[in-house]
Amino acid sequence: MNRRIVLAHDGSINADWVSRYAIQMAATFPSRQLLLIHILDGSLAPGRIETKFAAIIKECHLHGIEGSAAVHDLRDDVCSSLLRVIPPGEQNYCLCGARIAPRGRGFLAGTVSERLLRAGVCNVMAIRVVSPGLLGCPRTLLFPLAGHPRGFKTAMPFLLMLAASVKRVHLLRVMTVSPLHFRYISATTAKAKIAEGYAYLSQVAAEIREQTGGTPWYFDRHAVLSDDWAKEILIQAGKLNAAMILLGATERSLPHRFFYGNRIEQILRATACDVGIYRSL
């Protein structure tokens, strides 16, 4: 399978920061290809995006990456235009940015990135860059898992694309209970739930090691009990000094519109480190 990275670049400095991730990830594929795509929506002069793309392609060459660029006219709206030109299929991985939308609407809700995640055309990762100085090379990764059988399997391609820089992977299982039950939960029940979380993480760690072969990652496991999943992930990211949080998105978890109760939006808004929101075909 000839896999490649596609970067949907909106012309912003945030997209320039995401391009660092795109270059690093493209270097992990045998094809070593990166396709840059921009839709001319009038927000940026054509000459400006050409200058940006020339700089990114120059950096691609320094890393031994075959970089190419395509600039397309707007048809209907930006997302519809992108979906017409992004190569479809599971061999393609589209990266895009997650940054605050106008009038404080949120980082994903109502954005092009959210629609790309929903579209199911190819594998997609929306990246919120907080630390551009990482240059797309996070060394410590926090990987929260919801406990679903396919939860870690869908993330495997994205984990492997970060393999060159990541040295430590923290697997996290947040065992959530309702606020009312959390207040009165017995020590025996809490201990049993945490043990269940550790058992699941041990299984996941063993399967990841088996599938990644000799990848020199240090694995650590963390199972915690909480009544607030998003808050706990942010707390653990701070404790573990994570450089990046890797979160899986589902149709149910993606925000149709911004509201403060959405867990992904809470994490994107309050995070002190980079966050990758991924969805696999």
Secondary structure as GFF3:
##gff-version 3
##sequence-region A 1 281
A	DSSP	beta_strand	4	8	.	.	.	ID=ss1
A	DSSP	alpha_helix	13	26	.	.	.	ID=ss2
A	DSSP	beta_strand	33	40	.	.	.	ID=ss3
A	DSSP	alpha_helix	46	62	.	.	.	ID=ss4
A	DSSP	beta_strand	66	73	.	.	.	ID=ss5
A	DSSP	alpha_helix	78	85	.	.	.	ID=ss6
A	DSSP	beta_strand	89	97	.	.	.	ID=ss7
A	DSSP	three_ten_helix	102	104	.	.	.	ID=ss8
A	DSSP	alpha_helix	112	119	.	.	.	ID=ss9
A	DSSP	beta_strand	122	128	.	.	.	ID=ss10
A	DSSP	three_ten_helix	132	134	.	.	.	ID=ss11
A	DSSP	beta_strand	140	145	.	.	.	ID=ss12
A	DSSP	alpha_helix	156	161	.	.	.	ID=ss13
A	DSSP	beta_strand	168	176	.	.	.	ID=ss14
A	DSSP	alpha_helix	179	184	.	.	.	ID=ss15
A	DSSP	alpha_helix	187	212	.	.	.	ID=ss16
A	DSSP	beta_strand	218	226	.	.	.	ID=ss17
A	DSSP	alpha_helix	229	239	.	.	.	ID=ss18
A	DSSP	beta_strand	244	248	.	.	.	ID=ss19
A	DSSP	alpha_helix	263	270	.	.	.	ID=ss20
A	DSSP	beta_strand	274	279	.	.	.	ID=ss21
###
